[in-house]
Amino acid sequence: MSTHTIVLCQFGNKLTTRQWSDYETVEDAMDGICQMYEHRLKKLNPNRKKITYDISDLFNFVDDLPDLSALVFNARDASYTPRNKEWIKDRVFQHLKKQAGQ
C-alpha cells in the first residue's frame, strides 16, 4: 500500500536551512533520510572514495538535526499524521533490516 509521506527537515539553527521532500511511500522516505546522511558524509569527506557507517551514526545524525519530522498520509481520515524523530529512527531501522534480508 502506497502511503504518501512528506519529510520536513531543518539542517541548522537558521530557518533558511529548512527543507521538505515528498515521497510516494514511507519506505521511499526512509531511503531519502539515509540519502540525506550519505550526502552529508560525502560533503564532509570529499576525498574519500568509499564511506561506511552504521546505524548508530545515522541515528546520531538524526538526533543532531534541529528538526526532523514526517507527515504520513492516512487514507482513512484523508489527513496527514505527524511523526517524530523516534518514529523515524524506528522506521529507518526496520527498513534497513528488511533491505538486509533479516
C-alpha positions as CSV (number, residue, x, y, z in Angstrom):
1,M,0.0,0.0,0.0
2,S,1.3,3.4,-1.0
3,T,1.4,6.0,1.8
4,H,2.4,9.4,0.7
5,T,5.0,10.9,3.1
6,I,6.4,14.4,3.5
7,V,9.7,14.7,5.3
8,L,10.4,18.1,7.0
9,C,14.0,18.8,7.9
10,Q,16.0,21.7,9.4
11,F,19.7,21.3,9.0
12,G,20.9,24.3,11.1
13,N,19.8,26.9,13.5
14,K,18.7,29.3,10.8
15,L,15.2,29.0,9.4
16,T,16.7,29.2,5.9
17,T,18.1,25.7,6.4
18,R,14.6,24.2,6.4
19,Q,13.6,22.0,3.5
20,W,10.9,19.4,2.7
21,S,10.7,16.4,0.4
22,D,7.8,14.3,-0.5
23,Y,7.8,10.6,-1.3
24,E,5.3,8.1,-2.6
25,T,5.8,5.7,0.3
26,V,7.2,5.6,3.8
27,E,9.9,3.3,2.6
28,D,11.0,5.8,0.0
29,A,11.0,8.5,2.7
30,M,13.3,6.3,4.8
31,D,15.6,5.9,1.8
32,G,15.6,9.6,1.4
33,I,16.6,10.2,5.0
34,C,19.5,7.7,4.6
35,Q,20.5,9.6,1.4
36,M,20.5,12.9,3.3
37,Y,23.0,11.4,5.7
38,E,25.1,9.9,2.9
39,H,25.1,13.3,1.1
40,R,26.3,14.9,4.3
41,L,29.1,12.3,4.7
42,K,30.3,12.9,1.1
43,K,30.3,16.6,1.7
44,L,32.4,16.2,4.9
45,N,34.7,13.7,3.3
46,P,35.1,14.8,-0.4
47,N,38.4,12.9,-1.0
48,R,37.2,9.5,0.3
49,K,36.0,7.2,-2.4
50,K,34.3,4.8,0.0
51,I,32.5,5.9,3.1
52,T,30.9,3.4,5.5
53,Y,28.6,4.0,8.5
54,D,26.5,2.1,10.9
55,I,23.0,2.6,12.3
56,S,24.3,4.5,15.4
57,D,26.0,7.0,13.1
58,L,22.8,7.6,11.2
59,F,20.8,7.9,14.5
60,N,23.3,10.5,15.8
61,F,22.8,12.4,12.6
62,V,19.0,12.3,13.1
63,D,19.3,13.3,16.8
64,D,21.7,16.2,16.0
65,L,19.3,17.8,13.4
66,P,17.5,20.8,14.9
67,D,14.2,19.4,13.5
68,L,13.2,16.3,11.6
69,S,9.7,15.0,11.2
70,A,7.4,13.3,8.8
71,L,3.8,13.7,7.7
72,V,2.3,10.4,6.7
73,F,-0.9,10.3,4.8
74,N,-3.8,8.5,6.5
75,A,-6.3,7.4,3.8
76,R,-9.0,6.6,6.3
77,D,-9.1,10.1,7.6
78,A,-7.8,11.8,4.4
79,S,-5.3,13.6,6.6
80,Y,-1.6,13.6,7.4
81,T,-0.3,12.1,10.7
82,P,2.8,13.9,12.2
83,R,5.7,11.6,13.2
84,N,8.7,12.5,15.3
85,K,12.4,11.6,15.3
86,E,11.9,8.4,17.4
87,W,9.3,7.1,14.9
88,I,11.6,7.9,12.0
89,K,14.5,6.1,13.6
90,D,12.3,3.1,14.3
91,R,11.1,3.1,10.7
92,V,14.6,3.6,9.3
93,F,15.9,0.6,11.3
94,Q,13.0,-1.6,10.2
95,H,13.5,-0.5,6.6
96,L,17.3,-1.2,6.6
97,K,16.7,-4.5,8.4
98,K,14.3,-5.5,5.7
99,Q,16.7,-4.5,2.9
100,A,19.4,-6.6,4.6
101,G,17.1,-9.6,4.5
102,Q,16.8,-10.0,8.2
